[in-house]
């Protein structure tokens, strides 16, 4: 194992500092930033994940309200909650947590989250605005990949990046973020045939397919940088990525661990996005209260 | 020149037949399908293009209203026209024609076009819905590329497709259509470095960069299928594509001509989309009037 481990913690720490500065700015202006998580499941792993978001938020001085509608909630109730939170001035960020009850689709419901509060980029309008280059929040996981590469100073402009996975929550928005940064992006997926046709040409490979051990050392060229977005729970409860870390470690020059890589950064970004949303909703500081270099903060 | 010329005309003819069938269905139900084109320029080439859309529409039995706001129109007037047309029940499709007056951006204005009438996929919400796999119209040019490949029976599933160009109107929506069809897609652009790194690996290459002669025979591998979306006007008024047809013709197995390729199909699709929008707005046929096999038509 020679690949440099790209730990999420130092990246998350820097993002937390940015969030902390935003929170101080907001408190100065009498604003208490607040995140709402809408929940309709009794899945243990999900409940654990939502509590970890709430803890991260509260540590940063961001309130977190968990709106638990129960595992039998109907689509109409969920839509109603999202509409209510969207017009509630005390709420600055909204997450619609998946999974939802059987038969309830997140796609249509996410359109009920107002774009300015859509801090996990779930509303199709957020995705369209992101694609068109208009201000919008990207899904936190997608942005986390770019934040890690930036933190460890791997340039993206002019590089070839292979994204394995075409989901609406990670692969597709990540592709837009990478194009914005002037990378050349190839989107591979389960129907691509042998993945190495594409991944072996790439300078950076992002695994976001949701299949444990899908990518091994033979899939990339020597010295490639590999980001593992996978979070697969094994039968024994262990969390593993989409990358076989052992064989990949022999070939790649750098690799994010799972756990401790992308996921750590994602949580920090949800909190940062909430503070950015609160700043944008507050509008520019009034002239009377402005400070030199005082931040605006936008999406 | 050995490459098979992929003419747009037979593809357009088939799409016109589909539009004609939709128009008959609509007339049976007392609906006169109607397209509105909002125009705010005195650019000759644009006026010529809009008149060609109007002629194609009228030939298919679709009315076309050109809403000419003049070359000095303000953003507010244009937005107002788009809002008015969006709520006008006699209008089924709306195009906001570019270029717009200096300082007026199409991006924000296109959000005023209701998604159900956004037959050229200009509203960022249409783009987001397309990306998320929800019903929405794709920009006609992007769909034209896929229609041509389908018509000439070039399969997309499992193929490697290089799209050269990352515009919001062609490259980005085309990428989504190709992913939906299980192609593996690489998006290249002006910052990609030598394009042949990516284009020589591809089974299908789509040139949509807006630079005359950008792609030559040395950019693709022998037997590649090449679609030329470029419409560049030379100093002598000649229309040329992004592909150098002479050198490409020696290497590619098939190539769309310019003019007579993608553009021909695009116009037919704008008309077809208008009839599809009208059918969707009309809703399902009432049981009393339904006919066996009667079409529904959707976006």
Interface residues (C-beta under 8 A of the other chain):
Chain A: X107 X108 X123 X124 X125 X126 X127 X128 X129 X131 X132 X133 X134 X157 X158 X160 X166 X168 X172 X175 X176 X179 X182 X184 X185 X186 X187 X188 X189 X191 X192 X193 X197 X198 X201
Chain B: X107 X108 X123 X124 X125 X126 X127 X128 X129 X131 X132 X133 X134 X157 X158 X160 X166 X168 X172 X175 X176 X179 X182 X184 X185 X186 X187 X188 X189 X191 X192 X193 X197 X198 X201
